[in-house]
């Protein structure tokens, strides 16, 4: 279980950290639970995501499914103006 492990890392450090986690997952453990706001890291690392919004599960799925989910887009990017 990792809680905000990329906090304070610059983009290059986050990339290196992501590669370390990928190797760890492949060689040592079955799964990693990660709470993280660095979406580049999360989308490049995870097979499945659970998206939370105000403490409630908004959706879950693959990175591709989550990125295209209208509820996720609205919750995290805001509603488009008409």
PyMOL Python script that loads the backbone (N, CA, C, O; Angstrom):
from pymol import cmd

cmd.read_pdbstr("""\
ATOM      1  N   UNK A   1       0.855  -1.170   0.000  1.00  0.00           N
ATOM      2  CA  UNK A   1       0.000   0.000   0.000  1.00  0.00           C
ATOM      3  C   UNK A   1       0.895   1.226   0.000  1.00  0.00           C
ATOM      4  O   UNK A   1       1.714   1.407   0.901  1.00  0.00           O
ATOM      5  N   UNK A   2       0.738   2.060  -1.007  1.00  0.00           N
ATOM      6  CA  UNK A   2       1.512   3.295  -1.112  1.00  0.00           C
ATOM      7  C   UNK A   2       0.559   4.484  -1.141  1.00  0.00           C
ATOM      8  O   UNK A   2      -0.397   4.504  -1.916  1.00  0.00           O
ATOM      9  N   UNK A   3       0.820   5.460  -0.305  1.00  0.00           N
ATOM     10  CA  UNK A   3      -0.017   6.654  -0.225  1.00  0.00           C
ATOM     11  C   UNK A   3       0.781   7.853  -0.713  1.00  0.00           C
ATOM     12  O   UNK A   3       1.694   8.323  -0.033  1.00  0.00           O
ATOM     13  N   UNK A   4       0.431   8.341  -1.892  1.00  0.00           N
ATOM     14  CA  UNK A   4       1.079   9.499  -2.509  1.00  0.00           C
ATOM     15  C   UNK A   4       2.604   9.355  -2.605  1.00  0.00           C
ATOM     16  O   UNK A   4       3.330  10.256  -2.185  1.00  0.00           O
ATOM     17  N   UNK A   5       3.095   8.245  -3.147  1.00  0.00           N
ATOM     18  CA  UNK A   5       4.541   8.052  -3.191  1.00  0.00           C
ATOM     19  C   UNK A   5       5.282   9.014  -4.116  1.00  0.00           C
ATOM     20  O   UNK A   5       6.488   9.205  -3.960  1.00  0.00           O
ATOM     21  N   UNK A   6       4.592   9.617  -5.067  1.00  0.00           N
ATOM     22  CA  UNK A   6       5.258  10.539  -5.994  1.00  0.00           C
ATOM     23  C   UNK A   6       5.197  11.992  -5.525  1.00  0.00           C
ATOM     24  O   UNK A   6       5.705  12.886  -6.201  1.00  0.00           O
ATOM     25  N   UNK A   7       4.580  12.225  -4.377  1.00  0.00           N
ATOM     26  CA  UNK A   7       4.507  13.601  -3.858  1.00  0.00           C
ATOM     27  C   UNK A   7       5.923  14.134  -3.658  1.00  0.00           C
ATOM     28  O   UNK A   7       6.747  13.494  -3.004  1.00  0.00           O
ATOM     29  N   UNK A   8       6.195  15.284  -4.212  1.00  0.00           N
ATOM     30  CA  UNK A   8       7.503  15.900  -4.064  1.00  0.00           C
ATOM     31  C   UNK A   8       8.521  15.474  -5.109  1.00  0.00           C
ATOM     32  O   UNK A   8       9.634  15.999  -5.132  1.00  0.00           O
ATOM     33  N   UNK A   9       8.158  14.524  -5.981  1.00  0.00           N
ATOM     34  CA  UNK A   9       9.072  14.105  -7.027  1.00  0.00           C
ATOM     35  C   UNK A   9       8.868  14.963  -8.275  1.00  0.00           C
ATOM     36  O   UNK A   9       7.741  15.336  -8.601  1.00  0.00           O
ATOM     37  N   UNK A  10       9.963  15.272  -8.970  1.00  0.00           N
ATOM     38  CA  UNK A  10       9.790  15.957 -10.250  1.00  0.00           C
ATOM     39  C   UNK A  10       9.399  14.915 -11.296  1.00  0.00           C
ATOM     40  O   UNK A  10       9.352  13.724 -10.987  1.00  0.00           O
ATOM     41  N   UNK A  11       9.122  15.338 -12.513  1.00  0.00           N
ATOM     42  CA  UNK A  11       8.609  14.415 -13.526  1.00  0.00           C
ATOM     43  C   UNK A  11       9.605  13.308 -13.865  1.00  0.00           C
ATOM     44  O   UNK A  11       9.200  12.164 -14.072  1.00  0.00           O
ATOM     45  N   UNK A  12      10.892  13.623 -13.925  1.00  0.00           N
ATOM     46  CA  UNK A  12      11.889  12.583 -14.204  1.00  0.00           C
ATOM     47  C   UNK A  12      11.973  11.576 -13.072  1.00  0.00           C
ATOM     48  O   UNK A  12      12.054  10.372 -13.316  1.00  0.00           O
ATOM     49  N   UNK A  13      11.954  12.054 -11.840  1.00  0.00           N
ATOM     50  CA  UNK A  13      11.994  11.159 -10.685  1.00  0.00           C
ATOM     51  C   UNK A  13      10.756  10.264 -10.649  1.00  0.00           C
ATOM     52  O   UNK A  13      10.851   9.086 -10.304  1.00  0.00           O
ATOM     53  N   UNK A  14       9.601  10.816 -11.004  1.00  0.00           N
ATOM     54  CA  UNK A  14       8.366  10.030 -11.023  1.00  0.00           C
ATOM     55  C   UNK A  14       8.441   8.926 -12.075  1.00  0.00           C
ATOM     56  O   UNK A  14       7.961   7.817 -11.840  1.00  0.00           O
ATOM     57  N   UNK A  15       9.042   9.217 -13.237  1.00  0.00           N
ATOM     58  CA  UNK A  15       9.210   8.188 -14.270  1.00  0.00           C
ATOM     59  C   UNK A  15      10.095   7.049 -13.770  1.00  0.00           C
ATOM     60  O   UNK A  15       9.769   5.876 -13.952  1.00  0.00           O
ATOM     61  N   UNK A  16      11.203   7.397 -13.146  1.00  0.00           N
ATOM     62  CA  UNK A  16      12.115   6.382 -12.597  1.00  0.00           C
ATOM     63  C   UNK A  16      11.403   5.574 -11.519  1.00  0.00           C
ATOM     64  O   UNK A  16      11.512   4.349 -11.478  1.00  0.00           O
ATOM     65  N   UNK A  17      10.683   6.257 -10.657  1.00  0.00           N
ATOM     66  CA  UNK A  17       9.943   5.572  -9.595  1.00  0.00           C
ATOM     67  C   UNK A  17       8.914   4.611 -10.189  1.00  0.00           C
ATOM     68  O   UNK A  17       8.747   3.494  -9.699  1.00  0.00           O
ATOM     69  N   UNK A  18       8.228   5.045 -11.239  1.00  0.00           N
ATOM     70  CA  UNK A  18       7.246   4.184 -11.905  1.00  0.00           C
ATOM     71  C   UNK A  18       7.887   2.921 -12.454  1.00  0.00           C
ATOM     72  O   UNK A  18       7.313   1.837 -12.354  1.00  0.00           O
ATOM     73  N   UNK A  19       9.071   3.055 -13.030  1.00  0.00           N
ATOM     74  CA  UNK A  19       9.780   1.880 -13.555  1.00  0.00           C
ATOM     75  C   UNK A  19      10.177   0.930 -12.420  1.00  0.00           C
ATOM     76  O   UNK A  19      10.110  -0.290 -12.574  1.00  0.00           O
ATOM     77  N   UNK A  20      10.582   1.485 -11.303  1.00  0.00           N
ATOM     78  CA  UNK A  20      10.915   0.654 -10.138  1.00  0.00           C
ATOM     79  C   UNK A  20       9.684  -0.122  -9.667  1.00  0.00           C
ATOM     80  O   UNK A  20       9.777  -1.309  -9.353  1.00  0.00           O
ATOM     81  N   UNK A  21       8.535   0.550  -9.618  1.00  0.00           N
ATOM     82  CA  UNK A  21       7.302  -0.127  -9.195  1.00  0.00           C
ATOM     83  C   UNK A  21       6.903  -1.213 -10.184  1.00  0.00           C
ATOM     84  O   UNK A  21       6.442  -2.277  -9.772  1.00  0.00           O
ATOM     85  N   UNK A  22       7.071  -0.966 -11.481  1.00  0.00           N
ATOM     86  CA  UNK A  22       6.749  -1.981 -12.484  1.00  0.00           C
ATOM     87  C   UNK A  22       7.619  -3.221 -12.293  1.00  0.00           C
ATOM     88  O   UNK A  22       7.120  -4.346 -12.341  1.00  0.00           O
ATOM     89  N   UNK A  23       8.913  -3.018 -12.076  1.00  0.00           N
ATOM     90  CA  UNK A  23       9.814  -4.159 -11.859  1.00  0.00           C
ATOM     91  C   UNK A  23       9.453  -4.897 -10.578  1.00  0.00           C
ATOM     92  O   UNK A  23       9.468  -6.127 -10.543  1.00  0.00           O
ATOM     93  N   UNK A  24       9.132  -4.155  -9.531  1.00  0.00           N
ATOM     94  CA  UNK A  24       8.743  -4.765  -8.260  1.00  0.00           C
ATOM     95  C   UNK A  24       7.503  -5.620  -8.448  1.00  0.00           C
ATOM     96  O   UNK A  24       7.436  -6.751  -7.967  1.00  0.00           O
ATOM     97  N   UNK A  25       6.532  -5.075  -9.144  1.00  0.00           N
ATOM     98  CA  UNK A  25       5.285  -5.801  -9.376  1.00  0.00           C
ATOM     99  C   UNK A  25       5.530  -7.075 -10.184  1.00  0.00           C
ATOM    100  O   UNK A  25       4.919  -8.109  -9.912  1.00  0.00           O
ATOM    101  N   UNK A  26       6.408  -7.006 -11.162  1.00  0.00           N
ATOM    102  CA  UNK A  26       6.684  -8.158 -12.026  1.00  0.00           C
ATOM    103  C   UNK A  26       7.487  -9.243 -11.318  1.00  0.00           C
ATOM    104  O   UNK A  26       7.338 -10.425 -11.628  1.00  0.00           O
ATOM    105  N   UNK A  27       8.326  -8.858 -10.383  1.00  0.00           N
ATOM    106  CA  UNK A  27       9.246  -9.835  -9.800  1.00  0.00           C
ATOM    107  C   UNK A  27       8.948 -10.231  -8.361  1.00  0.00           C
ATOM    108  O   UNK A  27       9.356 -11.307  -7.924  1.00  0.00           O
ATOM    109  N   UNK A  28       8.256  -9.394  -7.628  1.00  0.00           N
ATOM    110  CA  UNK A  28       8.133  -9.639  -6.190  1.00  0.00           C
ATOM    111  C   UNK A  28       6.714  -9.805  -5.667  1.00  0.00           C
ATOM    112  O   UNK A  28       6.491 -10.604  -4.758  1.00  0.00           O
ATOM    113  N   UNK A  29       5.766  -9.087  -6.205  1.00  0.00           N
ATOM    114  CA  UNK A  29       4.435  -9.058  -5.599  1.00  0.00           C
ATOM    115  C   UNK A  29       3.346  -9.273  -6.646  1.00  0.00           C
ATOM    116  O   UNK A  29       3.565  -9.076  -7.842  1.00  0.00           O
ATOM    117  N   UNK A  30       2.185  -9.675  -6.178  1.00  0.00           N
ATOM    118  CA  UNK A  30       1.044  -9.876  -7.055  1.00  0.00           C
ATOM    119  C   UNK A  30       0.376  -8.557  -7.439  1.00  0.00           C
ATOM    120  O   UNK A  30      -0.027  -8.368  -8.587  1.00  0.00           O
ATOM    121  N   UNK A  31       0.263  -7.658  -6.479  1.00  0.00           N
ATOM    122  CA  UNK A  31      -0.403  -6.388  -6.750  1.00  0.00           C
ATOM    123  C   UNK A  31       0.112  -5.310  -5.807  1.00  0.00           C
ATOM    124  O   UNK A  31       0.686  -5.588  -4.754  1.00  0.00           O
ATOM    125  N   UNK A  32      -0.112  -4.089  -6.218  1.00  0.00           N
ATOM    126  CA  UNK A  32       0.251  -2.922  -5.418  1.00  0.00           C
ATOM    127  C   UNK A  32      -0.984  -2.030  -5.346  1.00  0.00           C
ATOM    128  O   UNK A  32      -1.614  -1.754  -6.367  1.00  0.00           O
ATOM    129  N   UNK A  33      -1.325  -1.587  -4.160  1.00  0.00           N
ATOM    130  CA  UNK A  33      -2.396  -0.613  -3.988  1.00  0.00           C
ATOM    131  C   UNK A  33      -1.716   0.735  -3.856  1.00  0.00           C
ATOM    132  O   UNK A  33      -0.842   0.920  -3.008  1.00  0.00           O
ATOM    133  N   UNK A  34      -2.122   1.684  -4.704  1.00  0.00           N
ATOM    134  CA  UNK A  34      -1.473   2.994  -4.714  1.00  0.00           C
ATOM    135  C   UNK A  34      -2.534   4.089  -4.731  1.00  0.00           C
ATOM    136  O   UNK A  34      -3.463   4.063  -5.538  1.00  0.00           O
ATOM    137  N   UNK A  35      -2.377   5.040  -3.832  1.00  0.00           N
ATOM    138  CA  UNK A  35      -3.216   6.241  -3.805  1.00  0.00           C
ATOM    139  C   UNK A  35      -2.320   7.352  -4.332  1.00  0.00           C
ATOM    140  O   UNK A  35      -1.305   7.680  -3.716  1.00  0.00           O
ATOM    141  N   UNK A  36      -2.690   7.929  -5.464  1.00  0.00           N
ATOM    142  CA  UNK A  36      -1.776   8.872  -6.117  1.00  0.00           C
ATOM    143  C   UNK A  36      -2.544   9.867  -6.977  1.00  0.00           C
ATOM    144  O   UNK A  36      -3.540   9.519  -7.611  1.00  0.00           O
ATOM    145  N   UNK A  37      -2.068  11.110  -6.990  1.00  0.00           N
ATOM    146  CA  UNK A  37      -2.664  12.150  -7.817  1.00  0.00           C
ATOM    147  C   UNK A  37      -1.879  12.408  -9.094  1.00  0.00           C
ATOM    148  O   UNK A  37      -2.344  13.153  -9.957  1.00  0.00           O
ATOM    149  N   UNK A  38      -0.710  11.818  -9.234  1.00  0.00           N
ATOM    150  CA  UNK A  38       0.094  11.979 -10.451  1.00  0.00           C
ATOM    151  C   UNK A  38      -0.489  11.037 -11.507  1.00  0.00           C
ATOM    152  O   UNK A  38      -0.168   9.850 -11.542  1.00  0.00           O
ATOM    153  N   UNK A  39      -1.355  11.590 -12.369  1.00  0.00           N
ATOM    154  CA  UNK A  39      -2.071  10.758 -13.327  1.00  0.00           C
ATOM    155  C   UNK A  39      -1.160  10.140 -14.374  1.00  0.00           C
ATOM    156  O   UNK A  39      -1.447   9.045 -14.859  1.00  0.00           O
ATOM    157  N   UNK A  40      -0.080  10.801 -14.734  1.00  0.00           N
ATOM    158  CA  UNK A  40       0.869  10.195 -15.664  1.00  0.00           C
ATOM    159  C   UNK A  40       1.444   8.919 -15.088  1.00  0.00           C
ATOM    160  O   UNK A  40       1.538   7.909 -15.785  1.00  0.00           O
ATOM    161  N   UNK A  41       1.827   8.954 -13.838  1.00  0.00           N
ATOM    162  CA  UNK A  41       2.363   7.777 -13.153  1.00  0.00           C
ATOM    163  C   UNK A  41       1.306   6.684 -13.074  1.00  0.00           C
ATOM    164  O   UNK A  41       1.572   5.530 -13.410  1.00  0.00           O
ATOM    165  N   UNK A  42       0.125   7.044 -12.637  1.00  0.00           N
ATOM    166  CA  UNK A  42      -0.951   6.077 -12.441  1.00  0.00           C
ATOM    167  C   UNK A  42      -1.344   5.410 -13.761  1.00  0.00           C
ATOM    168  O   UNK A  42      -1.470   4.187 -13.823  1.00  0.00           O
ATOM    169  N   UNK A  43      -1.536   6.201 -14.808  1.00  0.00           N
ATOM    170  CA  UNK A  43      -1.991   5.650 -16.086  1.00  0.00           C
ATOM    171  C   UNK A  43      -0.931   4.759 -16.725  1.00  0.00           C
ATOM    172  O   UNK A  43      -1.267   3.813 -17.438  1.00  0.00           O
ATOM    173  N   UNK A  44       0.330   5.047 -16.479  1.00  0.00           N
ATOM    174  CA  UNK A  44       1.392   4.231 -17.040  1.00  0.00           C
ATOM    175  C   UNK A  44       1.736   3.004 -16.216  1.00  0.00           C
ATOM    176  O   UNK A  44       2.459   2.125 -16.685  1.00  0.00           O
ATOM    177  N   UNK A  45       1.234   2.936 -15.012  1.00  0.00           N
ATOM    178  CA  UNK A  45       1.611   1.869 -14.087  1.00  0.00           C
ATOM    179  C   UNK A  45       0.505   0.844 -13.864  1.00  0.00           C
ATOM    180  O   UNK A  45       0.771  -0.352 -13.746  1.00  0.00           O
ATOM    181  N   UNK A  46      -0.723   1.314 -13.809  1.00  0.00           N
ATOM    182  CA  UNK A  46      -1.826   0.463 -13.349  1.00  0.00           C
ATOM    183  C   UNK A  46      -2.528  -0.296 -14.468  1.00  0.00           C
ATOM    184  O   UNK A  46      -2.669   0.191 -15.590  1.00  0.00           O
ATOM    185  N   UNK A  47      -2.962  -1.507 -14.123  1.00  0.00           N
ATOM    186  CA  UNK A  47      -3.806  -2.300 -15.020  1.00  0.00           C
ATOM    187  C   UNK A  47      -5.278  -1.967 -14.803  1.00  0.00           C
ATOM    188  O   UNK A  47      -6.075  -1.958 -15.742  1.00  0.00           O
ATOM    189  N   UNK A  48      -5.622  -1.691 -13.539  1.00  0.00           N
ATOM    190  CA  UNK A  48      -6.997  -1.353 -13.168  1.00  0.00           C
ATOM    191  C   UNK A  48      -6.963  -0.195 -12.196  1.00  0.00           C
ATOM    192  O   UNK A  48      -6.060  -0.086 -11.367  1.00  0.00           O
ATOM    193  N   UNK A  49      -7.959   0.670 -12.307  1.00  0.00           N
ATOM    194  CA  UNK A  49      -8.061   1.840 -11.441  1.00  0.00           C
ATOM    195  C   UNK A  49      -9.418   1.879 -10.775  1.00  0.00           C
ATOM    196  O   UNK A  49     -10.420   1.436 -11.337  1.00  0.00           O
ATOM    197  N   UNK A  50      -9.433   2.409  -9.584  1.00  0.00           N
ATOM    198  CA  UNK A  50     -10.683   2.766  -8.911  1.00  0.00           C
ATOM    199  C   UNK A  50     -10.592   4.262  -8.673  1.00  0.00           C
ATOM    200  O   UNK A  50      -9.640   4.736  -8.052  1.00  0.00           O
ATOM    201  N   UNK A  51     -11.574   5.009  -9.161  1.00  0.00           N
ATOM    202  CA  UNK A  51     -11.578   6.454  -9.019  1.00  0.00           C
ATOM    203  C   UNK A  51     -12.545   6.832  -7.908  1.00  0.00           C
ATOM    204  O   UNK A  51     -13.715   6.449  -7.914  1.00  0.00           O
ATOM    205  N   UNK A  52     -12.023   7.594  -6.955  1.00  0.00           N
ATOM    206  CA  UNK A  52     -12.831   8.060  -5.830  1.00  0.00           C
ATOM    207  C   UNK A  52     -13.138   9.535  -6.006  1.00  0.00           C
ATOM    208  O   UNK A  52     -12.339  10.283  -6.571  1.00  0.00           O
ATOM    209  N   UNK A  53     -14.295   9.947  -5.521  1.00  0.00           N
ATOM    210  CA  UNK A  53     -14.696  11.345  -5.550  1.00  0.00           C
ATOM    211  C   UNK A  53     -15.450  11.634  -4.258  1.00  0.00           C
ATOM    212  O   UNK A  53     -16.523  11.082  -4.019  1.00  0.00           O
ATOM    213  N   UNK A  54     -14.881  12.500  -3.433  1.00  0.00           N
ATOM    214  CA  UNK A  54     -15.477  12.834  -2.134  1.00  0.00           C
ATOM    215  C   UNK A  54     -15.755  11.581  -1.301  1.00  0.00           C
ATOM    216  O   UNK A  54     -16.805  11.466  -0.670  1.00  0.00           O
ATOM    217  N   UNK A  55     -14.796  10.640  -1.308  1.00  0.00           N
ATOM    218  CA  UNK A  55     -14.892   9.450  -0.480  1.00  0.00           C
ATOM    219  C   UNK A  55     -15.783   8.350  -1.020  1.00  0.00           C
ATOM    220  O   UNK A  55     -15.950   7.319  -0.368  1.00  0.00           O
ATOM    221  N   UNK A  56     -16.353   8.542  -2.182  1.00  0.00           N
ATOM    222  CA  UNK A  56     -17.222   7.539  -2.793  1.00  0.00           C
ATOM    223  C   UNK A  56     -16.598   7.022  -4.082  1.00  0.00           C
ATOM    224  O   UNK A  56     -15.950   7.769  -4.815  1.00  0.00           O
ATOM    225  N   UNK A  57     -16.802   5.741  -4.347  1.00  0.00           N
ATOM    226  CA  UNK A  57     -16.294   5.166  -5.591  1.00  0.00           C
ATOM    227  C   UNK A  57     -17.088   5.724  -6.760  1.00  0.00           C
ATOM    228  O   UNK A  57     -18.309   5.584  -6.822  1.00  0.00           O
ATOM    229  N   UNK A  58     -16.376   6.359  -7.686  1.00  0.00           N
ATOM    230  CA  UNK A  58     -17.013   6.930  -8.867  1.00  0.00           C
ATOM    231  C   UNK A  58     -17.075   5.904  -9.988  1.00  0.00           C
ATOM    232  O   UNK A  58     -18.112   5.751 -10.634  1.00  0.00           O
ATOM    233  N   UNK A  59     -15.982   5.206 -10.221  1.00  0.00           N
ATOM    234  CA  UNK A  59     -15.933   4.181 -11.262  1.00  0.00           C
ATOM    235  C   UNK A  59     -14.684   3.339 -11.090  1.00  0.00           C
ATOM    236  O   UNK A  59     -13.817   3.659 -10.277  1.00  0.00           O
ATOM    237  N   UNK A  60     -14.596   2.270 -11.850  1.00  0.00           N
ATOM    238  CA  UNK A  60     -13.367   1.489 -11.911  1.00  0.00           C
ATOM    239  C   UNK A  60     -13.251   0.882 -13.298  1.00  0.00           C
ATOM    240  O   UNK A  60     -14.246   0.700 -14.000  1.00  0.00           O
ATOM    241  N   UNK A  61     -12.020   0.574 -13.679  1.00  0.00           N
ATOM    242  CA  UNK A  61     -11.785  -0.019 -14.985  1.00  0.00           C
ATOM    243  C   UNK A  61     -10.334   0.123 -15.382  1.00  0.00           C
ATOM    244  O   UNK A  61      -9.473   0.447 -14.564  1.00  0.00           O
ATOM    245  N   UNK A  62     -10.080  -0.125 -16.643  1.00  0.00           N
ATOM    246  CA  UNK A  62      -8.732   0.036 -17.174  1.00  0.00           C
ATOM    247  C   UNK A  62      -8.416   1.524 -17.284  1.00  0.00           C
ATOM    248  O   UNK A  62      -9.330   2.348 -17.247  1.00  0.00           O
ATOM    249  N   UNK A  63      -7.147   1.884 -17.417  1.00  0.00           N
ATOM    250  CA  UNK A  63      -6.827   3.304 -17.598  1.00  0.00           C
ATOM    251  C   UNK A  63      -7.588   3.931 -18.770  1.00  0.00           C
ATOM    252  O   UNK A  63      -8.062   5.063 -18.665  1.00  0.00           O
ATOM    253  N   UNK A  64      -7.706   3.208 -19.877  1.00  0.00           N
ATOM    254  CA  UNK A  64      -8.420   3.726 -21.045  1.00  0.00           C
ATOM    255  C   UNK A  64      -9.895   3.990 -20.731  1.00  0.00           C
ATOM    256  O   UNK A  64     -10.442   5.024 -21.112  1.00  0.00           O
ATOM    257  N   UNK A  65     -10.527   3.053 -20.039  1.00  0.00           N
ATOM    258  CA  UNK A  65     -11.937   3.208 -19.670  1.00  0.00           C
ATOM    259  C   UNK A  65     -12.130   4.401 -18.743  1.00  0.00           C
ATOM    260  O   UNK A  65     -13.064   5.185 -18.915  1.00  0.00           O
ATOM    261  N   UNK A  66     -11.255   4.533 -17.775  1.00  0.00           N
ATOM    262  CA  UNK A  66     -11.377   5.608 -16.789  1.00  0.00           C
ATOM    263  C   UNK A  66     -11.150   6.970 -17.439  1.00  0.00           C
ATOM    264  O   UNK A  66     -11.877   7.921 -17.152  1.00  0.00           O
ATOM    265  N   UNK A  67     -10.151   7.068 -18.308  1.00  0.00           N
ATOM    266  CA  UNK A  67      -9.854   8.345 -18.962  1.00  0.00           C
ATOM    267  C   UNK A  67     -11.011   8.852 -19.799  1.00  0.00           C
ATOM    268  O   UNK A  67     -11.207  10.061 -19.921  1.00  0.00           O
ATOM    269  N   UNK A  68     -11.784   7.935 -20.381  1.00  0.00           N
ATOM    270  CA  UNK A  68     -12.901   8.340 -21.228  1.00  0.00           C
ATOM    271  C   UNK A  68     -14.231   8.440 -20.513  1.00  0.00           C
ATOM    272  O   UNK A  68     -15.246   8.744 -21.140  1.00  0.00           O
ATOM    273  N   UNK A  69     -14.247   8.192 -19.214  1.00  0.00           N
ATOM    274  CA  UNK A  69     -15.501   8.205 -18.461  1.00  0.00           C
ATOM    275  C   UNK A  69     -15.966   9.642 -18.235  1.00  0.00           C
ATOM    276  O   UNK A  69     -15.239  10.432 -17.632  1.00  0.00           O
ATOM    277  N   UNK A  70     -17.169   9.999 -18.708  1.00  0.00           N
ATOM    278  CA  UNK A  70     -17.663  11.374 -18.549  1.00  0.00           C
ATOM    279  C   UNK A  70     -17.755  11.831 -17.092  1.00  0.00           C
ATOM    280  O   UNK A  70     -17.531  13.006 -16.803  1.00  0.00           O
ATOM    281  N   UNK A  71     -18.081  10.917 -16.167  1.00  0.00           N
ATOM    282  CA  UNK A  71     -18.168  11.280 -14.751  1.00  0.00           C
ATOM    283  C   UNK A  71     -16.793  11.651 -14.197  1.00  0.00           C
ATOM    284  O   UNK A  71     -16.669  12.580 -13.398  1.00  0.00           O
ATOM    285  N   UNK A  72     -15.776  10.933 -14.619  1.00  0.00           N
ATOM    286  CA  UNK A  72     -14.412  11.227 -14.176  1.00  0.00           C
ATOM    287  C   UNK A  72     -13.966  12.575 -14.743  1.00  0.00           C
ATOM    288  O   UNK A  72     -13.385  13.396 -14.032  1.00  0.00           O
ATOM    289  N   UNK A  73     -14.238  12.789 -16.005  1.00  0.00           N
ATOM    290  CA  UNK A  73     -13.865  14.051 -16.650  1.00  0.00           C
ATOM    291  C   UNK A  73     -14.530  15.223 -15.940  1.00  0.00           C
ATOM    292  O   UNK A  73     -13.880  16.228 -15.652  1.00  0.00           O
ATOM    293  N   UNK A  74     -15.823  15.096 -15.659  1.00  0.00           N
ATOM    294  CA  UNK A  74     -16.530  16.175 -14.973  1.00  0.00           C
ATOM    295  C   UNK A  74     -16.000  16.391 -13.556  1.00  0.00           C
ATOM    296  O   UNK A  74     -15.809  17.531 -13.134  1.00  0.00           O
ATOM    297  N   UNK A  75     -15.763  15.309 -12.824  1.00  0.00           N
ATOM    298  CA  UNK A  75     -15.315  15.416 -11.434  1.00  0.00           C
ATOM    299  C   UNK A  75     -13.920  16.018 -11.327  1.00  0.00           C
ATOM    300  O   UNK A  75     -13.645  16.793 -10.411  1.00  0.00           O
ATOM    301  N   UNK A  76     -13.049  15.670 -12.246  1.00  0.00           N
ATOM    302  CA  UNK A  76     -11.655  16.088 -12.116  1.00  0.00           C
ATOM    303  C   UNK A  76     -11.257  17.242 -13.020  1.00  0.00           C
ATOM    304  O   UNK A  76     -10.274  17.928 -12.740  1.00  0.00           O
ATOM    305  N   UNK A  77     -11.998  17.471 -14.099  1.00  0.00           N
ATOM    306  CA  UNK A  77     -11.663  18.574 -15.002  1.00  0.00           C
ATOM    307  C   UNK A  77     -12.727  19.653 -15.019  1.00  0.00           C
ATOM    308  O   UNK A  77     -12.497  20.746 -15.536  1.00  0.00           O
ATOM    309  N   UNK A  78     -13.879  19.359 -14.463  1.00  0.00           N
ATOM    310  CA  UNK A  78     -14.975  20.328 -14.449  1.00  0.00           C
ATOM    311  C   UNK A  78     -15.899  20.143 -15.629  1.00  0.00           C
ATOM    312  O   UNK A  78     -15.546  19.514 -16.626  1.00  0.00           O
ATOM    313  N   UNK A  79     -17.071  20.692 -15.501  1.00  0.00           N
ATOM    314  CA  UNK A  79     -18.091  20.579 -16.538  1.00  0.00           C
ATOM    315  C   UNK A  79     -17.800  21.574 -17.652  1.00  0.00           C
ATOM    316  O   UNK A  79     -17.461  22.729 -17.395  1.00  0.00           O
ATOM    317  N   UNK A  80     -17.935  21.119 -18.881  1.00  0.00           N
ATOM    318  CA  UNK A  80     -17.733  22.018 -20.028  1.00  0.00           C
ATOM    319  C   UNK A  80     -18.842  23.051 -20.069  1.00  0.00           C
ATOM    320  O   UNK A  80     -20.006  22.746 -19.808  1.00  0.00           O
ATOM    321  N   UNK A  81     -18.466  24.276 -20.401  1.00  0.00           N
ATOM    322  CA  UNK A  81     -19.473  25.344 -20.518  1.00  0.00           C
ATOM    323  C   UNK A  81     -20.200  25.235 -21.846  1.00  0.00           C
ATOM    324  O   UNK A  81     -19.596  24.943 -22.878  1.00  0.00           O
ATOM    325  N   UNK A  82     -21.500  25.474 -21.808  1.00  0.00           N
ATOM    326  CA  UNK A  82     -22.314  25.377 -23.021  1.00  0.00           C
ATOM    327  C   UNK A  82     -22.261  26.658 -23.821  1.00  0.00           C
ATOM    328  O   UNK A  82     -22.889  26.753 -24.876  1.00  0.00           O
TER     329      UNK A  82
END
""", "prot")
cmd.dss("prot")
cmd.show_as("cartoon", "prot")
cmd.util.cbc("prot")
cmd.orient("prot")
